[in-house]
Amino acid sequence: MHEQDAQPELHDHQLAPHWLASVRRPEILADLESVYEGLAAAIAARGPKCWTSGKCCNFDAYGHKLYVTGLETAYTIERLSAPSTASAPPDESSAAATAPRWRDGILRQSDIDDALARGGCPFQSGSLCGVHAIRPLGCRVYFCDPTAQGWQQDVYEKLLKDLRALHDRHGIEYRYGEWRQMLARFASAEPRAHVLAAPPAAPQADQSHDSERRRTDFDIITGRYRVE
């Protein structure tokens, strides 16, 4: 982290505005997208197969969970209404009638509640991802391809460390949690409303929790835990 005066830890109600303000800063946006571009290059080189089965979005049915950082969640929320970010629904003719409400740029708590009730992701559209271009790292690295399981674990572990370093470098408050729980922070925060300026720095997270974070890092990939 840059040598700056330590900042007090943010309260829960301040986190979503803080992450939104952070992801709007060009230097932070560039660093985050560089992580995603690094993964895209690794995927292109390895060539894992996507079966468009929708398993990655059906968390309860297939026994895995998606964990994300707050900054990644803000990246998705901030870009919800952008016309080029979402994959088309399987049936284009019914797109207007079935377009989810979050396409207006605001994710509502009811969207998350519905997703929790069915055990999946609020952005799933049939067997496709409705926010494919702006999805978080855990989604991008997940492939059903059985030959890619070990590879994607290793790639994810490396890039998650890069994400953590990005937070430290820019003084961004670090939180790592289950996808729908993280989204709920923004659903209640009215993401397009007034936001707080990003603090110049934030303290490093309590290192005593690092083993728990590492234990849950790979749920989306294998449904198993791995502790370093």
Buried (B, 14 or more C-beta within 10 A) or exposed (E): BEEEEEEEEBEEEBBBBBBBBBBBBEEBBEBBEEBBEBBEEBBEEBEBEEEBEBBBBBBEEBEBBBBBBBBBBBBBBBBBBEEEBBBEBEEEEEEEEEBBEBBEBBBBEEBBEEBBEEEBBBBBBBBBBBBBEBBBBBBBBBBBBEEBEEBBBEBBBEBBEBBBEBBBEBBBBBBBBBBBEBBBBBBBBEBBEEBBEBBEBBBEBEEEEEEEBBEBBBBBBBEEEEEE
